[in-house]
């Protein structure tokens, strides 16, 4: 294996984003579609998958002071210009928000929801002379179709789902043993980019600890320490800083996080718990970066089986990579590293995603803490057995079993969550 392909893939999956990535992806898709028009659009028709709807419905839009799928669409129109990225809402002005709100009120956009957990955004931008059409699929900025007045500009629909986003590296063809070997042998100088992501997410966590954002899980845990109700220890700091970063992000805070696999919360859960663990245990930076690299490979493997978006909470998968990395930092062998992931899967893998919202920080905090326990249990050779539920002898097979549960057993969860949301 050419390790440069692996590094290129991980770098491609780490992108700064401001705000929850689903409303951002909607806005970016609209922006790119409207760029194709010579005259401004007079109407938008959107088709989105149920998982996109679920994750964009309640979460706050950065610099907008509110939420809304239709608002995400109209903001994409208002902000449309060449060069927009997943930080499209970063420089948004109050007057732009007001204009977008008026467009929503005037019926400028219509939205149809598909009963699918896959990542899918289809946008039609129309005026009296033109009709632009795009499809974004499998990843937040992965446009696979672009056309104007039926003239095709981009068409990647003939590529398989994996070909469209793997960039020549298919992680599902490898094993945890491979990941362990790569982590041990890679030149650590090639992993400096991971430190940049850690620093970005730590900075957001520190902002999130300054006051109550969303439901304020991070500051609340700090208050509990001050009252003597919980210990001021490594576990508490891991839980509170991970939660604080999510608190800030999910409240629409004006600051970017480093995402991983298209999710800011996954980026937070991937990078922060291991970094805080390393600080408390005086782990050298080189070992931390190798551990982060290993954890990212584990997460990527699991996500590529379960799906980029799925009914399974992404925090459970990201924390599984964290458990693997923590075990690595403690000198764990391959069996113990795999066992830490097995422990996480046996403990929290049933946590389902009920959409992006302020309460996500609770899930991140829980999973961050369980990652520590799973790693330490594995180091004590206390590892969940293959006789338990969907756990298999090989951790790779457990990931595949989880994917089957997600795709088949939980196939109706997203639409049921949306039904409950809409009925409240």
C-alpha positions in Angstrom: 0.0 0.0 0.0 1.2 3.5 -0.9 0.9 5.3 2.4 0.6 8.6 0.5 -2.8 7.4 -0.8 -3.9 6.8 2.8 -2.7 10.2 3.9 -4.4 11.9 1.0 -7.6 10.2 1.8 -7.5 11.3 5.5 -6.6 14.8 4.5 -9.5 14.9 2.1 -11.8 13.9 5.0 -10.6 16.7 7.2 -12.2 20.0 6.3 -13.0 23.1 8.3 -16.7 23.8 8.6 -18.7 26.4 10.4 -21.9 25.0 11.8 -23.7 21.7 11.5 -22.6 20.2 8.2 -26.1 19.3 6.9 -27.6 22.9 6.7 -24.2 24.0 5.4 -24.2 21.3 2.7 -27.7 22.4 1.7 -26.6 26.0 1.4 -23.5 25.1 -0.5 -25.4 22.9 -3.0 -27.8 25.8 -3.7 -24.9 28.3 -4.0 -23.2 26.1 -6.6 -26.4 25.5 -8.5 -27.2 29.2 -8.6 -23.7 30.0 -9.9 -24.7 28.3 -13.2 -27.4 30.8 -13.9 -26.8 34.1 -15.8 -29.9 35.7 -14.1 -31.0 35.2 -10.5 -33.2 32.3 -9.7 -36.9 32.9 -9.1 -37.6 29.6 -7.5 -35.7 26.6 -5.9 -37.0 23.0 -5.9 -35.1 20.8 -3.5 -35.1 17.0 -3.0 -33.2 15.8 0.1 -32.9 12.5 1.9 -34.5 11.9 5.2 -31.1 12.0 7.0 -30.3 15.4 5.6 -33.8 16.6 6.7 -33.4 15.1 10.1 -30.0 16.8 10.7 -30.9 20.1 9.3 -34.3 20.6 10.9 -33.5 21.7 14.4 -29.9 22.8 14.5 -29.0 26.4 14.6 -27.5 28.0 11.4 -24.3 30.0 12.1 -24.8 33.8 12.2 -28.5 33.4 11.5 -29.8 33.1 15.1 -32.3 30.5 14.1 -32.8 27.2 12.3 -34.7 26.0 9.2 -34.2 23.9 6.1 -35.9 26.3 3.8 -33.8 29.1 5.3 -30.6 27.1 4.7 -31.7 26.9 1.0 -32.5 30.6 0.6 -29.3 31.6 2.4 -27.4 29.5 -0.2 -29.1 31.6 -2.9 -28.4 34.9 -1.2 -24.7 34.0 -0.5 -24.1 32.4 -3.9 -20.7 33.2 -5.4 -17.7 31.3 -6.8 -15.4 29.7 -4.3 -17.9 29.0 -1.5 -16.9 26.2 0.8 -18.3 24.5 3.9 -17.7 27.8 5.7 -20.3 29.5 3.5 -22.1 31.0 6.5 -18.9 32.5 8.0 -19.3 36.1 6.8 -23.0 36.3 6.7 -24.6 39.7 7.5 -27.9 40.4 9.3 -29.5 42.0 6.2 -28.7 38.8 4.2 -30.5 36.7 6.9 -33.5 39.0 6.7 -33.6 38.8 2.9 -33.4 35.0 3.1 -36.2 34.9 5.7 -38.5 37.0 3.5 -37.8 34.6 0.5 -38.9 31.7 2.7 -42.1 33.5 3.6 -42.7 34.3 0.0 -42.5 30.6 -1.0 -39.3 30.9 -2.9 -38.3 27.3 -2.1 -40.1 24.0 -2.0 -38.6 20.9 -0.3 -39.4 17.2 -0.9 -38.0 14.5 1.4 -37.0 11.0 0.2 -37.3 8.1 2.6 -33.6 7.3 2.5 -30.7 7.5 5.0 -28.2 8.1 2.2 -26.6 11.4 1.7 -28.5 13.1 -1.1 -29.3 16.7 -2.1 -30.8 17.6 -5.4 -31.3 21.2 -6.4 -33.2 22.9 -9.2 -32.7 26.6 -9.6 -35.1 28.2 -12.0 -35.8 31.6 -13.7 -37.9 32.5 -16.7 -35.1 31.5 -19.1 -32.9 29.0 -17.3 -33.0 25.8 -15.3 -29.9 24.7 -13.4 -29.8 21.3 -11.8 -27.3 19.6 -9.5 -27.0 16.5 -7.4 -24.7 16.2 -4.3 -24.3 12.7 -3.1 -22.4 10.5 -0.7 -20.4 13.5 0.8 -21.2 17.0 1.8 -19.4 18.7 -1.1 -19.4 15.8 -3.6 -21.3 17.2 -6.6 -21.9 14.3 -9.0 -24.2 16.1 -11.5 -24.3 19.6 -12.8 -26.3 20.8 -15.8 -27.8 24.0 -17.2 -30.7 23.9 -19.6 -30.0 20.2 -20.0 -26.4 20.8 -21.0 -24.4 18.5 -18.8 -21.3 20.1 -17.2 -20.4 17.4 -14.7 -21.7 13.8 -14.6 -20.1 11.3 -12.2 -23.2 9.1 -11.9 -21.5 6.2 -13.7 -19.0 5.9 -10.9 -19.8 3.5 -8.1 -20.5 5.0 -4.6 -17.0 4.1 -3.4 -15.3 5.3 -6.6 -16.9 8.8 -6.3 -15.4 9.4 -2.8 -12.5 7.1 -2.2 -9.9 8.8 -4.4 -8.2 5.6 -5.3 -8.0 4.2 -1.7 -10.7 1.8 -0.5 -10.3 1.3 3.2 -12.7 -1.6 3.3 -10.2 -3.8 1.6 -7.8 -3.6 4.6 -7.9 -4.8 8.2 -7.2 -3.5 11.7 -3.9 -5.3 11.5 -3.0 -3.2 8.5 -4.0 0.0 10.3 -1.8 -1.0 13.3 1.2 -1.6 11.1 0.7 1.7 9.3 0.5 3.6 12.6 3.7 2.0 13.8 5.7 2.6 10.6 4.6 5.9 9.2 7.0 8.8 9.3 5.4 10.9 12.0 6.5 14.1 10.1 3.7 13.2 7.7 1.1 13.5 10.5 1.6 17.2 11.4 -1.7 18.1 9.7 -3.6 16.1 12.4 -2.2 18.5 15.1 -3.7 21.4 13.2 -7.1 19.8 13.5 -6.6 19.0 17.2 -5.7 22.7 17.9 -8.7 24.0 15.9 -11.1 21.9 17.9 -9.5 22.6 21.2 -9.8 26.3 20.5 -13.6 25.9 19.9 -13.9 23.8 23.1 -12.3 26.6 25.1 -14.8 29.0 23.7 -17.6 26.6 24.5 -16.4 26.6 28.2 -16.7 30.3 28.6 -20.5 30.5 28.8 -23.6 28.4 28.2 -24.1 27.6 24.5 -27.0 25.3 23.5 -27.7 23.3 26.7 -24.2 24.0 28.1 -23.1 20.5 29.0 -19.4 21.5 29.1 -19.8 24.4 31.6 -22.4 22.4 33.6 -19.8 19.6 34.2 -17.4 22.3 35.3 -20.0 23.6 37.8 -20.5 20.1 39.1 -16.7 19.8 39.8 -16.8 23.2 41.6 -19.6 21.9 43.8 -17.6 18.8 44.6 -20.2 16.5 43.1 -17.9 14.9 40.5 -14.1 14.5 40.4 -11.8 17.0 38.7 -10.0 14.3 36.8 -9.0 13.2 33.3 -12.4 11.6 32.6 -14.3 14.7 33.5 -12.1 17.0 31.4 -12.4 14.7 28.4 -16.2 14.7 28.7 -16.6 18.4 29.4 -14.3 19.7 26.7 -15.7 17.4 24.1 -19.2 18.5 25.1 -18.2 22.2 25.1 -17.0 22.1 21.5 -20.3 20.5 20.5 -22.3 23.0 22.6 -20.7 25.9 20.7 -20.9 24.3 17.3 -24.5 23.2 17.6 -25.7 26.6 18.9 -24.5 28.1 15.6 -21.4 29.7 17.1 -19.3 31.8 14.9 -16.3 29.6 14.7 -15.1 26.6 12.6 -14.2 23.1 13.7 -12.2 20.5 11.8 -14.6 18.0 10.5 -13.9 14.3 9.9 -15.8 12.3 7.4 -18.1 15.2 6.8 -19.2 15.8 10.4 -18.0 18.4 12.8 -19.1 16.4 15.8 -17.2 13.4 14.5 -14.2 15.6 14.1 -14.5 16.8 17.7 -15.1 13.2 19.0 -12.2 11.9 16.9 -9.6 14.4 18.0 -10.3 15.9 21.4 -10.6 12.8 23.7 -7.3 11.3 22.6 -5.5 14.7 22.8 -6.8 15.3 26.4 -6.0 11.7 27.3 -2.4 12.2 26.1 -2.0 15.4 28.1 -3.0 13.7 31.3 -0.9 10.7 30.8 2.2 12.6 29.5 2.1 10.8 26.2 4.7 12.2 23.7 3.2 14.1 20.7 4.6 11.5 18.3 2.7 8.8 20.0 -0.5 10.9 20.1 -0.3 11.6 16.4 0.2 7.9 15.6 -2.8 7.1 17.8 -4.9 9.7 16.1 -3.9 8.3 12.7 -4.9 4.8 13.8 -8.2 6.0 15.3 -9.0 7.8 12.1 -8.4 4.7 10.0 -10.7 2.7 12.4 -13.4 5.3 12.2 -13.2 5.5 8.4 -13.4 1.7 8.1 -16.5 1.6 10.2 -18.2 4.6 8.6 -17.6 3.3 5.1 -19.5 0.1 6.1 -22.3 1.8 8.1 -22.7 4.8 5.8 -21.7 8.5 5.9 -25.1 9.3 7.3 -27.0 6.6 9.0 -29.6 5.9 11.8 -26.6 5.1 14.0 -25.1 8.0 16.0 -21.8 9.0 14.5 -20.4 9.7 18.0 -20.4 6.0 18.8 -18.2 5.3 15.8 -15.9 8.2 16.3 -15.4 7.3 19.9 -14.6 3.7 18.9 -11.6 5.1 17.0 -10.8 7.1 20.1 -10.8 4.0 22.2 -8.5 2.3 19.8 -6.1 5.3 19.9 -6.1 5.5 23.7 -5.3 1.8 23.9 -2.4 2.3 21.4 -1.1 5.1 23.6 -1.1 2.8 26.6 1.0 0.3 24.7 -1.8 -2.0 23.8 -1.3 -4.8 21.3 -3.5 -5.4 18.3 -5.8 -7.7 20.2 -6.3 -5.1 22.9 -6.8 -2.3 20.4 -9.4 -4.4 18.5 -10.9 -5.3 21.9 -11.4 -1.7 22.8 -13.4 -1.1 19.7 -15.4 -4.3 20.4 -16.1 -3.0 23.9 -17.4 0.3 22.5 -19.6 -1.5 20.0 -21.0 -3.8 22.7 -21.6 -0.8 25.0 -23.0 2.1 23.0 -23.5 1.0 19.3 -27.3 0.9 19.7 -27.4 4.7 20.2 -29.5 6.1 17.3 -29.3 9.5 15.7 -32.4 11.6 16.2 -31.1 14.6 14.3 -28.6 17.3 14.8 -29.4 19.7 17.7 -28.0 21.1 20.9 -28.5 17.8 22.7 -25.8 16.2 20.6 -23.3 17.4 23.1 -24.8 14.9 25.6 -24.2 12.0 23.3 -20.6 13.1 22.5 -19.9 13.5 26.2 -21.2 10.0 27.0 -19.3 8.4 24.1 -16.1 10.2 25.0 -16.2 8.8 28.5 -17.1 5.3 27.4 -14.1 5.4 25.0 -11.8 5.8 28.1 -13.5 2.9 29.9 -13.4 0.7 26.8 -9.7 1.2 26.3 -8.8 0.6 30.0 -11.0 -2.5 30.1 -9.3 -3.8 27.0 -5.8 -3.2 28.6 -7.0 -5.3 31.5 -8.0 -8.0 28.9 -11.7 -7.5 29.8 -13.1 -7.7 26.3 -16.6 -8.4 25.2 -17.1 -11.9 23.8 -18.2 -13.1 20.4 -21.2 -14.9 22.0 -22.7 -11.5 22.7 -25.4 -10.2 20.3 -24.0 -8.8 17.1 -20.3 -9.0 18.3 -18.2 -11.3 16.1 -14.8 -12.8 16.8 -13.1 -10.4 14.4 -13.7 -6.7 14.9 -14.0 -6.1 11.2 -17.0 -8.5 11.1 -18.6 -6.7 14.1 -18.4 -3.5 12.0 -20.1 -5.3 9.1 -22.8 -6.6 11.5 -23.5 -3.1 12.7 -23.8 -1.9 9.2 -26.4 -4.6 8.5 -28.3 -3.6 11.6 -28.2 0.0 10.4 -29.2 -0.6 6.8 -31.8 -3.3 7.5 -32.9 -3.2 11.1 -33.1 0.6 11.5 -34.2 1.4 7.9 -37.4 3.2 9.1 -35.8 5.1 12.0 -35.1 8.3 10.1 -38.7 8.7 8.8 -40.1 7.9 12.2 -37.9 10.6 13.8 -39.1 13.1 11.2 -42.7 12.1 11.9 -42.2 12.8 15.6 -40.4 16.1 14.9 -43.1 17.3 12.7 -45.9 16.4 15.2 -44.4 18.3 18.1 
